[in-house]
Amino acid sequence: MSLRWTDSLKTGIPEIDQQHKQLIDQMNLLYDAIKNDKGSEEIKNIMTFLQSYVNQHFGYEETCMHRYKCPVATENKEAHLQFINSLNEIKNEINTKGASISLAIKVNQNLLEWFINHIKKIDTQLKACIP
């Protein structure tokens, strides 16, 4: 099941919100490509882009939290590491086993649902820290 951006996910920081939208779109593309077995080339291309964009976004967000002394900065960084580990596990499974329904479920639970919950619980706290 693909997840979509809603206003409830807004952090109030336009650049971060735009990056979150892009990440959700890419994770949905990955989910759909795996679920519909679009082929290893397409899946690997989405995964490559997603890994690069995740690193860029997480770095930007962590810098902002550090700069504005956000009280959840450490928790945010640790959560990002957890997400990156999940992303790497999914990449390894793609490379070793290929697309499957169980992998699509993992993408949905370990990436999409996790990311939505992370935005709501942690990322939205950044706005209050910006003077």
LOLOKOL-467395 format. One line per field, with one value per residue (C-alpha): residue number from 1; residue in three letters; x, y, z. Coordinates in nm, 2 decimals. Last residue first. Layout:
<sites>
pos	c(NUM, ...)
code	c(ALA, ...)
X	c(X, ...)
Y	c(Y, ...)
Z	c(Z, ...)
</sites>
This chain:
<sites>
pos	c(131, 130, 129, 128, 127, 126, 125, 124, 123, 122, 121, 120, 119, 118, 117, 116, 115, 114, 113, 112, 111, 110, 109, 108, 107, 106, 105, 104, 103, 102, 101, 100, 99, 98, 97, 96, 95, 94, 93, 92, 91, 90, 89, 88, 87, 86, 85, 84, 83, 82, 81, 80, 79, 78, 77, 76, 75, 74, 73, 72, 71, 70, 69, 68, 67, 66, 65, 64, 63, 62, 61, 60, 59, 58, 57, 56, 55, 54, 53, 52, 51, 50, 49, 48, 47, 46, 45, 44, 43, 42, 41, 40, 39, 38, 37, 36, 35, 34, 33, 32, 31, 30, 29, 28, 27, 26, 25, 24, 23, 22, 21, 20, 19, 18, 17, 16, 15, 14, 13, 12, 11, 10, 9, 8, 7, 6, 5, 4, 3, 2, 1)
code	c(PRO, ILE, CYS, ALA, LYS, LEU, GLN, THR, ASP, ILE, LYS, LYS, ILE, HIS, ASN, ILE, PHE, TRP, GLU, LEU, LEU, ASN, GLN, ASN, VAL, LYS, ILE, ALA, LEU, SER, ILE, SER, ALA, GLY, LYS, THR, ASN, ILE, GLU, ASN, LYS, ILE, GLU, ASN, LEU, SER, ASN, ILE, PHE, GLN, LEU, HIS, ALA, GLU, LYS, ASN, GLU, THR, ALA, VAL, PRO, CYS, LYS, TYR, ARG, HIS, MET, CYS, THR, GLU, GLU, TYR, GLY, PHE, HIS, GLN, ASN, VAL, TYR, SER, GLN, LEU, PHE, THR, MET, ILE, ASN, LYS, ILE, GLU, GLU, SER, GLY, LYS, ASP, ASN, LYS, ILE, ALA, ASP, TYR, LEU, LEU, ASN, MET, GLN, ASP, ILE, LEU, GLN, LYS, HIS, GLN, GLN, ASP, ILE, GLU, PRO, ILE, GLY, THR, LYS, LEU, SER, ASP, THR, TRP, ARG, LEU, SER, MET)
X	c(1.41, 1.40, 1.36, 0.98, 1.02, 1.24, 0.98, 0.80, 1.10, 1.06, 0.72, 0.53, 0.83, 0.94, 0.60, 0.58, 0.93, 0.86, 0.55, 0.73, 1.07, 1.04, 0.66, 0.60, 0.95, 0.92, 0.58, 0.73, 1.01, 0.75, 0.57, 0.89, 1.16, 1.51, 1.67, 2.04, 2.05, 1.70, 1.77, 2.09, 1.91, 1.64, 1.90, 2.07, 1.74, 1.68, 2.03, 1.98, 1.65, 1.82, 2.10, 1.83, 1.67, 2.00, 2.04, 1.69, 1.74, 2.05, 1.88, 1.57, 1.64, 1.69, 2.00, 1.91, 2.24, 2.23, 1.88, 1.95, 2.27, 2.08, 1.81, 2.07, 2.26, 1.94, 1.83, 2.16, 2.20, 1.83, 1.88, 2.18, 2.01, 1.69, 1.86, 2.04, 1.73, 1.53, 1.80, 1.82, 1.44, 1.44, 1.73, 1.59, 1.26, 0.92, 0.81, 0.48, 0.53, 0.90, 0.84, 0.54, 0.73, 1.03, 0.81, 0.64, 0.98, 1.07, 0.75, 0.79, 1.15, 1.04, 0.77, 1.01, 1.26, 0.99, 0.89, 1.25, 1.29, 0.96, 1.02, 0.67, 0.73, 0.43, 0.33, -0.03, -0.06, -0.06, 0.20, 0.09, 0.15, 0.15, 0.00)
Y	c(3.15, 2.79, 2.54, 2.52, 2.41, 2.12, 1.93, 1.82, 1.60, 1.38, 1.23, 1.31, 1.28, 0.96, 0.80, 0.88, 0.74, 0.42, 0.36, 0.41, 0.24, -0.06, -0.12, -0.06, -0.16, -0.48, -0.55, -0.51, -0.75, -1.01, -0.97, -1.05, -0.88, -1.01, -1.26, -1.16, -0.81, -0.71, -0.86, -0.66, -0.34, -0.42, -0.47, -0.14, 0.05, -0.10, 0.01, 0.36, 0.38, 0.28, 0.53, 0.80, 0.71, 0.76, 1.10, 1.20, 1.09, 1.30, 1.61, 1.57, 1.87, 2.10, 2.31, 2.53, 2.45, 2.08, 2.03, 2.21, 2.00, 1.68, 1.78, 1.85, 1.53, 1.33, 1.48, 1.42, 1.06, 0.98, 1.13, 0.90, 0.59, 0.67, 0.73, 0.40, 0.22, 0.36, 0.25, -0.09, -0.14, -0.03, -0.27, -0.56, -0.57, -0.42, -0.70, -0.53, -0.53, -0.44, -0.16, -0.03, -0.03, 0.14, 0.40, 0.46, 0.50, 0.75, 0.95, 0.95, 1.07, 1.35, 1.46, 1.46, 1.67, 1.92, 1.94, 1.98, 2.28, 2.43, 2.42, 2.41, 2.04, 1.93, 1.57, 1.64, 1.83, 1.50, 1.31, 0.97, 0.62, 0.33, 0.00)
Z	c(1.61, 1.48, 1.77, 1.73, 1.37, 1.46, 1.65, 1.33, 1.25, 1.56, 1.61, 1.29, 1.06, 1.22, 1.20, 0.82, 0.77, 0.96, 0.76, 0.43, 0.51, 0.74, 0.69, 0.32, 0.21, 0.42, 0.27, -0.08, 0.03, 0.14, -0.20, -0.38, -0.59, -0.61, -0.38, -0.34, -0.48, -0.37, -0.03, 0.01, -0.09, 0.17, 0.44, 0.33, 0.36, 0.70, 0.82, 0.67, 0.87, 1.19, 1.13, 1.08, 1.41, 1.58, 1.42, 1.52, 1.88, 1.90, 1.75, 1.97, 2.19, 1.88, 1.92, 1.62, 1.44, 1.55, 1.43, 1.10, 1.04, 1.11, 0.86, 0.59, 0.65, 0.66, 0.33, 0.14, 0.28, 0.19, -0.16, -0.23, -0.10, -0.28, -0.62, -0.59, -0.48, -0.77, -1.02, -0.85, -0.89, -1.25, -1.34, -1.14, -1.32, -1.27, -1.03, -0.96, -0.58, -0.62, -0.86, -0.66, -0.33, -0.49, -0.65, -0.32, -0.16, -0.42, -0.37, 0.01, -0.04, -0.27, -0.03, 0.26, 0.06, -0.01, 0.36, 0.45, 0.21, 0.32, 0.70, 0.86, 0.95, 0.74, 0.78, 0.88, 0.54, 0.37, 0.16, 0.04, 0.14, -0.11, 0.00)
</sites>
